[in-house]
Amino acid sequence: MSPTVTITLDPAFRIAPVRRRTFGSFVEHLGRCVYTGIYEPGHATADEAGLRGDVIELTRELGVTSVRYPGGNFVSGYKWEDGIGPVEQRPARHDLAWHSTEPNTFGLDEFMGWIEKVGVEPMYAVNLGTRGVEEALDVLQYANAPRGIALSEERAANGHPEGYGIRMWCLGNEMDGPWQTGHKTAEEYARIATEAARAMRQEDPELELIACGSSSSSMETFGAWENTVLTEAYDHVDMISAHAYYAEHDGDQGSFLASAQDMDYFIESVVATADHVRAKLKREKRIHVSFDEWNVWYQSRAESRPPSGEDWPVAPVLLEDHYTAIDAVVVGNLLISLLRHSDRVASASLAQLVNVIAPIMTEPGGRAWKQTTFHPFALTARHATGEVLRLAIDAPTYENARFGESAIADSVATWDQESGELTLFAVSRATEGELDLAVDLSAFGDLELVEAVTVHHEDPYAQNTADAPETVAPRPLSSAALGDGRLTAALPAISWSMLRLRRV
């Protein structure tokens, strides 16, 4: 007999509206994300600016709403001025973060041109590793200031008379990490971030500013870092960042499938710390979380090791993980966690977009295709609308090495009262056999089942390739049925499913 998972939903029990910024992504000058990723002059699909049209179309299909740029570790040694002006005059530089050569043929103006073509919102990171307040103000004025000052006139001379109006700005990247160029203590970072934020708000009070939080919940400074930074910067920032990556280790599927437990813990811990600082400082506003790096990433694999020694290549193959069916299930579950915390997670960015631990892969001069992780992201971005609901879930548990005990299923639902659309996202963490899903929908009145799909493969390590791009893709969940206000389905082992209903 299959284990049973029961869920009860009620449209009155709401967490928060679905935030469209939850479905952000990330483009860093790392490996082939930019060069032969989004940008490849001479490619058969490239436009006059060298932007790959096939990648633009896939990015739109993915449902990305915002894109963080230009890093990442890269930004902590980046001189943004190197990437503007006549391309032939731009200097090449060593990128210390990834031991590569940055040609600077793609920079801020090219990125904003790509942003406009795709139709998404930019999030720009400033260098607070090797640089500081002056450089942060300079790039802000170049990007946003109306004509009439030196930097905005320089932008106009480069072909962009109108300001870009970038609203979201990251105050550095992972400054808690010893691997970061210009790594700082919490006190050192808090000071420079506060000064940069204060100066940037003097230029434009309406900016949304994001302070660096912890790079992982396993950092020794986790929690204390957020406390120190927010105690100093609370009045000057809107969000604090969180970064987390997950991977299967030593064949431990059970722990890997429960990765969202760590994301839940991460978010709730940062929120608790931020609210502690709020109480301590006696402030009205609440600080939100920008989960602006998250994904599955196999950091111990050879493809994640950067070049070394005398080798400083341009756009080397780096961090090009080839994702599996089980990876897609975990990514779908991490999205469930982000949605479940929509009351405090104001923005999130899947890291990254193309080639580098990415849902989209390309061949230089050739094809582009969807990795397995593309599908849960795209379907969630498309169909999570309205309000996130607070559901009651009763699921059996299983033991695993990392968390001790985990629920064998996880779920979240969204309800769009205006359109009458109810969407349930559910994950089976069972490594064998089916789970019987039973959902009480009696509080919604008459509904009809519109669509039921699942991302699953008999081989949890099946991958998509350029030659077989649909090996792992959404398939009909034929067991789904609706009757007498009750939705039932048999969820396959290691699966992510979406069930869509509509008010009759």
C-alpha positions as CSV (number, residue, x, y, z in Angstrom):
1,M,0.0,0.0,0.0
2,S,1.4,3.4,-1.0
3,P,2.0,6.1,1.6
4,T,-0.7,8.8,1.6
5,V,0.0,12.6,1.7
6,T,-3.0,14.7,2.7
7,I,-3.3,18.5,2.0
8,T,-6.0,20.9,3.1
9,L,-6.4,24.2,1.3
10,D,-8.6,27.2,2.0
11,P,-8.6,30.5,0.0
12,A,-8.8,32.5,3.2
13,F,-5.5,31.3,4.5
14,R,-3.0,33.4,2.6
15,I,0.7,34.0,3.1
16,A,1.4,36.9,0.7
17,P,1.0,37.8,-3.0
18,V,3.2,35.9,-5.4
19,R,6.2,38.2,-6.0
20,R,7.2,38.3,-9.7
21,R,10.8,39.0,-8.6
22,T,10.9,35.5,-7.2
23,F,11.6,34.3,-10.7
24,G,14.9,36.2,-11.3
25,S,18.1,34.8,-12.7
26,F,21.8,35.8,-12.8
27,V,24.3,36.6,-15.5
28,E,28.0,36.7,-14.3
29,H,31.2,37.1,-16.3
30,L,32.1,33.5,-15.5
31,G,32.9,30.8,-18.0
32,R,30.6,30.8,-21.0
33,C,27.6,32.6,-19.4
34,V,28.2,35.8,-21.3
35,Y,30.6,34.9,-24.1
36,T,29.0,32.2,-26.3
37,G,26.1,32.3,-23.8
38,I,23.9,35.4,-24.2
39,Y,26.5,37.1,-26.4
40,E,28.0,35.6,-29.6
41,P,28.5,37.9,-32.6
42,G,28.5,35.8,-35.8
43,H,26.1,33.2,-34.4
44,A,23.3,32.3,-36.9
45,T,20.7,33.7,-34.5
46,A,22.7,36.8,-33.3
47,D,21.3,40.3,-33.9
48,E,23.3,43.3,-34.9
49,A,24.4,43.7,-31.2
50,G,25.8,40.1,-31.1
51,L,23.0,38.9,-28.8
52,R,22.0,35.2,-29.4
53,G,18.3,35.2,-30.4
54,D,17.9,31.5,-29.5
55,V,19.0,32.3,-25.9
56,I,16.6,35.3,-25.8
57,E,13.7,33.1,-26.8
58,L,14.5,30.5,-24.2
59,T,15.0,33.1,-21.5
60,R,11.5,34.4,-22.3
61,E,10.1,30.9,-22.2
62,L,11.8,30.3,-18.9
63,G,9.8,33.1,-17.5
64,V,12.7,35.1,-15.9
65,T,11.5,38.4,-14.5
66,S,14.8,40.0,-13.3
67,V,18.5,39.4,-13.9
68,R,21.4,40.1,-11.5
69,Y,24.7,41.3,-13.1
70,P,27.7,41.4,-13.5
71,G,28.5,39.1,-10.5
72,G,29.1,37.2,-8.3
73,N,32.6,36.8,-7.3
74,F,33.6,38.5,-10.6
75,V,32.3,41.9,-9.4
76,S,34.7,42.2,-6.5
77,G,37.6,42.9,-8.8
78,Y,35.6,44.5,-11.7
79,K,36.2,48.0,-13.1
80,W,32.9,48.8,-14.7
81,E,34.5,51.6,-16.8
82,D,36.4,48.9,-18.8
83,G,33.2,47.7,-20.3
84,I,31.9,50.9,-21.9
85,G,32.9,53.0,-24.9
86,P,34.3,51.9,-28.2
87,V,34.9,48.1,-28.0
88,E,38.3,48.3,-29.7
89,Q,39.6,50.6,-27.0
90,R,38.4,48.5,-24.0
91,P,41.2,46.9,-22.0
92,A,41.5,43.2,-21.3
93,R,42.0,42.3,-17.6
94,H,42.8,39.3,-15.5
95,D,39.7,38.2,-13.5
96,L,41.1,36.9,-10.2
97,A,37.8,35.3,-9.1
98,W,37.8,32.7,-11.9
99,H,41.5,32.9,-13.1
100,S,40.3,34.0,-16.6
101,T,40.9,36.9,-19.0
102,E,38.0,39.3,-19.3
103,P,38.0,41.0,-22.8
104,N,35.4,43.5,-21.8
105,T,33.7,43.4,-25.2
106,F,30.4,43.0,-23.2
107,G,29.6,45.5,-20.5
108,L,26.9,47.6,-18.9
109,D,25.5,49.1,-22.1
110,E,25.4,45.7,-23.9
111,F,23.8,44.1,-20.9
112,M,21.0,46.8,-20.7
113,G,20.5,46.3,-24.5
114,W,20.0,42.6,-23.8
115,I,17.7,43.4,-20.8
116,E,15.5,45.5,-23.1
117,K,15.3,42.8,-25.8
118,V,14.3,40.1,-23.3
119,G,11.9,42.4,-21.4
120,V,13.1,41.9,-17.8
121,E,14.2,44.0,-14.9
122,P,17.9,44.5,-14.2
123,M,19.6,44.1,-10.8
124,Y,23.1,45.6,-10.7
125,A,25.9,44.8,-8.3
126,V,28.6,47.3,-7.4
127,N,32.2,46.4,-6.5
128,L,32.8,46.9,-2.7
129,G,35.7,44.5,-2.7
130,T,38.5,46.4,-4.4
131,R,36.6,49.6,-4.8
132,G,34.1,51.7,-2.8
133,V,31.7,54.6,-2.5
134,E,33.1,56.7,-5.3
135,E,32.9,53.9,-7.9
136,A,29.4,53.0,-6.7
137,L,28.3,56.5,-7.3
138,D,30.0,56.7,-10.7
139,V,28.3,53.6,-12.1
140,L,24.9,54.8,-10.6
141,Q,25.3,58.1,-12.3
142,Y,26.4,56.6,-15.6
143,A,23.5,54.2,-15.6
144,N,20.6,56.4,-14.3
145,A,21.4,60.1,-14.2
146,P,19.6,62.4,-16.7
147,R,21.8,64.2,-19.2
148,G,23.8,67.3,-18.0
149,I,26.6,65.8,-15.9
150,A,29.9,64.2,-17.1
151,L,28.9,60.5,-16.7
152,S,25.5,60.8,-18.2
153,E,26.9,62.7,-21.1
154,E,29.5,59.9,-21.5
155,R,26.6,57.4,-21.6
156,A,24.9,59.6,-24.2
157,A,28.1,59.7,-26.3
158,N,28.1,55.9,-26.1
159,G,24.7,55.9,-27.8
160,H,22.3,55.9,-24.8
161,P,21.0,59.4,-24.1
162,E,18.2,58.2,-21.8
163,G,19.0,56.8,-18.3
164,Y,18.4,53.1,-17.7
165,G,16.4,53.6,-14.5
166,I,18.0,50.6,-12.7
167,R,16.1,50.3,-9.3
168,M,17.7,47.2,-7.6
169,W,21.4,47.5,-6.6
170,C,23.5,44.9,-4.7
171,L,26.1,46.4,-2.4
172,G,28.9,44.0,-3.2
173,N,28.9,40.3,-3.3
174,E,29.6,37.6,-0.6
175,M,31.8,39.8,1.4
176,D,31.7,37.3,4.2
177,G,33.7,34.8,2.2
178,P,37.5,34.5,2.5
179,W,37.5,33.5,-1.2
180,Q,36.2,37.0,-2.1
181,T,38.6,39.5,-3.5
182,G,38.5,42.3,-0.9
183,H,36.9,40.0,1.7
184,K,36.0,42.0,4.9
185,T,34.9,41.4,8.4
186,A,31.3,42.1,9.3
187,E,32.3,45.4,10.8
188,E,34.4,46.5,7.9
189,Y,31.7,45.5,5.4
190,A,28.9,47.1,7.4
191,R,30.7,50.4,7.4
192,I,31.4,50.6,3.6
193,A,28.0,49.3,2.7
194,T,26.3,51.9,4.9
195,E,28.4,54.7,3.4
196,A,27.8,53.5,-0.2
197,A,24.1,53.2,0.5
198,R,23.9,56.6,2.1
199,A,25.7,58.2,-0.9
200,M,23.6,56.3,-3.5
201,R,20.4,57.5,-1.8
202,Q,21.6,61.0,-2.0
203,E,21.7,60.6,-5.7
204,D,18.4,58.8,-5.8
205,P,16.3,58.2,-2.7
206,E,14.0,55.7,-4.5
207,L,16.7,53.0,-5.1
208,E,16.2,49.5,-3.6
209,L,19.4,48.5,-2.0
210,I,20.6,45.0,-1.0
211,A,23.2,44.4,1.6
212,C,25.4,41.3,1.6
213,G,24.2,38.6,3.9
214,S,25.7,35.2,4.5
215,S,27.1,33.1,1.6
216,S,25.8,29.9,3.2
217,S,24.0,28.8,6.3
218,S,27.1,26.8,7.2
219,M,29.3,29.8,7.4
220,E,30.8,30.2,10.9
221,T,29.6,33.8,10.9
222,F,26.1,33.0,9.8
223,G,23.5,35.0,11.9
224,A,26.2,37.1,13.6
225,W,27.1,38.6,10.2
226,E,23.5,39.6,9.5
227,N,23.2,41.1,13.0
228,T,26.3,43.2,12.7
229,V,25.6,44.4,9.1
230,L,22.0,45.3,9.7
231,T,22.7,47.0,13.0
232,E,24.8,49.4,11.1
233,A,23.0,49.6,7.7
234,Y,19.3,49.0,8.7
235,D,18.1,52.5,7.9
236,H,19.8,52.6,4.5
237,V,19.0,49.2,2.9
238,D,15.8,47.4,1.9
239,M,17.0,43.7,1.6
240,I,19.8,41.5,2.8
241,S,21.0,38.7,0.5
242,A,21.1,35.0,1.0
243,H,23.1,32.5,-1.1
244,A,22.7,28.7,-1.1
245,Y,23.8,25.8,-3.3
246,Y,22.9,22.2,-2.9
247,A,24.3,18.9,-4.3
248,E,23.9,15.2,-3.8
249,H,26.9,13.7,-1.9
250,D,28.0,10.1,-1.9
251,G,24.7,8.8,-3.4
252,D,22.6,10.2,-0.5
253,Q,19.4,10.9,-2.4
254,G,17.3,11.3,0.8
255,S,19.3,14.2,2.1
256,F,19.6,15.8,-1.3
257,L,15.8,15.6,-1.9
258,A,15.2,17.4,1.4
259,S,17.5,20.3,0.5
260,A,14.6,22.8,0.8
261,Q,14.7,22.2,4.6
262,D,17.9,24.0,4.7
263,M,16.5,26.8,2.5
264,D,13.5,27.1,4.9
265,Y,16.0,27.3,7.9
266,F,18.2,29.8,6.1
267,I,15.3,32.2,5.3
268,E,13.6,31.9,8.7
269,S,16.9,32.5,10.5
270,V,17.8,35.6,8.5
271,V,14.2,36.9,9.0
272,A,14.5,36.3,12.8
273,T,17.8,38.1,12.9
274,A,16.5,41.1,10.9
275,D,13.5,41.3,13.1
276,H,15.7,41.2,16.2
277,V,17.6,44.2,14.8
278,R,14.3,45.9,14.0
279,A,13.2,45.5,17.6
280,K,16.6,46.5,19.0
281,L,16.6,49.7,16.9
282,K,12.9,50.4,17.4
283,R,12.2,50.8,13.7
284,E,8.9,50.5,11.8
285,K,10.2,49.1,8.5
286,R,11.0,45.4,7.9
287,I,14.0,44.2,6.0
288,H,13.3,41.6,3.4
289,V,15.4,38.8,1.9
290,S,16.9,38.8,-1.6
291,F,17.8,35.1,-2.2
292,D,19.9,36.2,-5.2
293,E,21.9,33.1,-5.6
294,W,20.4,29.6,-5.4
295,N,20.6,26.4,-7.3
296,V,22.0,22.9,-7.5
297,W,25.8,23.1,-7.9
298,Y,28.3,20.2,-7.8
299,Q,31.3,22.2,-6.6
300,S,33.6,19.2,-6.1
301,R,33.4,18.2,-9.8
302,A,36.4,18.9,-12.1
303,E,34.3,21.4,-14.2
304,S,34.0,23.7,-11.2
305,R,37.8,24.0,-10.8
306,P,39.0,27.2,-12.5
307,P,42.3,27.4,-14.6
308,S,45.5,28.0,-12.7
309,G,49.1,29.0,-13.3
310,E,49.9,30.6,-16.6
311,D,46.6,29.7,-18.1
312,W,44.2,32.8,-18.2
313,P,41.7,31.8,-20.9
314,V,38.8,33.9,-22.2
315,A,35.4,32.3,-21.4
316,P,36.7,28.8,-20.4
317,V,34.3,25.9,-19.8
318,L,33.5,26.4,-16.1
319,L,30.8,25.2,-13.8
320,E,28.9,23.5,-16.7
321,D,27.0,21.0,-14.6
322,H,24.7,18.7,-16.7
323,Y,21.6,18.3,-14.7
324,T,19.6,15.2,-14.0
325,A,16.0,14.4,-13.3
326,I,16.6,14.4,-9.5
327,D,18.3,17.8,-9.8
328,A,15.1,19.1,-11.5
329,V,13.0,17.8,-8.6
330,V,15.2,19.6,-6.0
331,V,15.1,22.9,-8.0
332,G,11.3,22.6,-8.1
333,N,11.3,22.0,-4.3
334,L,13.5,25.0,-3.7
335,L,11.0,27.2,-5.6
336,I,8.3,25.8,-3.3
337,S,10.4,27.1,-0.4
338,L,10.8,30.5,-1.9
339,L,7.1,30.8,-2.6
340,R,6.2,29.6,0.9
341,H,8.2,32.5,2.3
342,S,6.8,35.2,-0.1
343,D,5.9,37.4,2.9
344,R,9.7,38.0,3.4
345,V,11.5,36.9,0.3
346,A,11.1,39.9,-1.9
347,S,13.5,38.8,-4.7
348,A,15.4,35.7,-5.8
349,S,17.8,34.8,-8.6
350,L,18.5,31.3,-10.0
351,A,22.2,31.2,-10.5
352,Q,22.9,31.2,-13.3
353,L,21.1,31.6,-16.6
354,V,23.2,30.1,-19.4
355,N,25.9,27.4,-19.4
356,V,27.2,28.1,-15.9
357,I,25.1,25.9,-13.5
358,A,22.2,26.9,-15.8
359,P,18.8,25.8,-17.1
360,I,19.9,26.8,-20.6
361,M,22.9,25.3,-22.4
362,T,24.5,26.4,-25.7
363,E,27.1,25.2,-28.2
364,P,29.5,27.9,-29.5
365,G,28.2,28.6,-32.9
366,G,25.6,25.9,-32.5
367,R,22.5,24.8,-30.7
368,A,20.8,25.8,-27.5
369,W,18.7,23.5,-25.4
370,K,16.8,23.2,-22.1
371,Q,18.4,21.4,-19.1
372,T,16.1,19.3,-16.9
373,T,15.9,22.2,-14.3
374,F,14.4,24.5,-17.0
375,H,11.0,22.8,-16.6
376,P,9.9,23.3,-13.0
377,F,11.2,26.9,-13.1
378,A,9.3,27.7,-16.3
379,L,6.1,26.1,-15.2
380,T,6.2,27.7,-11.7
381,A,7.0,31.1,-13.2
382,R,4.1,30.8,-15.6
383,H,1.4,29.5,-13.3
384,A,2.2,30.7,-9.8
385,T,-0.1,33.8,-9.7
386,G,-2.3,35.6,-7.2
387,E,-1.7,34.7,-3.5
388,V,0.4,32.0,-1.9
389,L,-1.7,29.9,0.3
390,R,-0.9,28.5,3.7
391,L,-1.6,24.9,3.4
392,A,-1.9,22.1,6.0
393,I,0.1,19.0,4.9
394,D,0.2,15.7,6.6
395,A,2.9,13.5,5.2
396,P,4.9,10.5,6.5
397,T,8.6,11.1,7.3
398,Y,11.8,9.3,6.4
399,E,15.2,9.3,7.9
400,N,18.3,10.8,6.2
401,A,21.9,11.6,7.1
402,R,21.7,15.4,6.9
403,F,18.4,16.4,8.5
404,G,17.7,13.3,10.5
405,E,14.0,13.2,9.6
406,S,12.2,14.8,6.7
407,A,8.7,14.8,5.2
408,I,8.3,12.5,2.3
409,A,6.5,15.2,0.3
410,D,6.4,19.0,0.1
411,S,4.0,21.4,-1.5
412,V,2.8,24.9,-2.0
413,A,-0.3,26.4,-3.7
414,T,-1.3,29.7,-5.3
415,W,-4.8,31.1,-5.7
416,D,-5.7,33.8,-8.2
417,Q,-9.1,34.9,-7.0
418,E,-9.6,37.2,-10.0
419,S,-9.1,34.5,-12.6
420,G,-10.2,31.6,-10.5
421,E,-6.9,29.8,-11.0
422,L,-5.7,27.4,-8.3
423,T,-2.3,25.8,-8.8
424,L,-0.7,23.2,-6.6
425,F,3.0,22.3,-6.8
426,A,4.0,19.1,-5.1
427,V,7.3,17.1,-4.7
428,S,7.7,13.4,-3.9
429,R,10.9,12.7,-2.0
430,A,10.2,9.0,-2.0
431,T,13.0,7.2,-3.7
432,E,10.8,4.2,-4.7
433,G,7.1,3.6,-5.1
434,E,4.3,6.1,-5.5
435,L,2.8,8.5,-3.1
436,D,-1.0,8.8,-2.9
437,L,-1.9,12.5,-2.9
438,A,-5.3,13.6,-1.5
439,V,-6.1,17.3,-1.4
440,D,-9.2,18.7,0.3
441,L,-10.5,21.6,-2.0
442,S,-14.0,21.8,-0.6
443,A,-13.5,25.4,0.5
444,F,-13.1,26.5,-3.1
445,G,-16.5,25.5,-4.4
446,D,-16.8,24.1,-7.9
447,L,-13.5,23.6,-9.7
448,E,-12.4,21.8,-12.8
449,L,-9.0,20.1,-13.3
450,V,-7.3,21.9,-16.2
451,E,-3.8,20.3,-16.3
452,A,-1.7,17.8,-14.4
453,V,1.9,17.3,-15.3
454,T,5.0,15.8,-13.7
455,V,8.7,16.0,-14.1
456,H,10.0,12.5,-13.5
457,H,12.2,9.8,-15.1
458,E,12.6,6.1,-14.2
459,D,16.3,6.9,-14.2
460,P,16.8,9.7,-11.7
461,Y,20.1,10.5,-13.3
462,A,18.8,10.9,-16.8
463,Q,19.9,14.1,-18.5
464,N,18.9,16.3,-21.5
465,T,21.5,16.8,-24.3
466,A,21.6,18.8,-27.5
467,D,20.8,15.5,-29.3
468,A,18.1,14.4,-26.9
469,P,16.7,17.7,-25.3
470,E,13.4,16.2,-24.2
471,T,14.6,13.1,-22.3
472,V,13.4,14.8,-19.1
473,A,10.4,17.0,-19.7
474,P,6.9,17.5,-18.3
475,R,4.6,14.6,-18.9
476,P,0.9,14.2,-18.2
477,L,0.1,13.0,-14.7
478,S,-2.7,10.7,-15.8
479,S,-3.6,9.6,-12.3
480,A,-4.9,13.0,-11.3
481,A,-8.6,13.2,-10.7
482,L,-11.1,15.6,-9.2
483,G,-14.4,14.7,-7.6
484,D,-16.6,15.9,-4.7
485,G,-14.1,18.6,-3.8
486,R,-11.2,16.2,-3.5
487,L,-8.2,16.1,-5.8
488,T,-6.3,12.8,-5.9
489,A,-3.2,11.7,-7.7
490,A,-0.4,9.1,-7.6
491,L,2.9,10.9,-7.5
492,P,5.9,9.0,-8.9
493,A,9.0,8.5,-6.9
494,I,11.5,11.4,-7.1
495,S,9.1,13.7,-8.9
496,W,7.9,17.3,-9.1
497,S,4.3,17.8,-10.2
498,M,2.0,20.7,-11.0
499,L,-1.8,20.4,-10.9
500,R,-3.9,23.3,-12.2
501,L,-7.5,23.9,-11.4
502,R,-10.0,26.5,-12.4
503,R,-13.2,27.8,-10.8
504,V,-16.3,26.6,-12.9
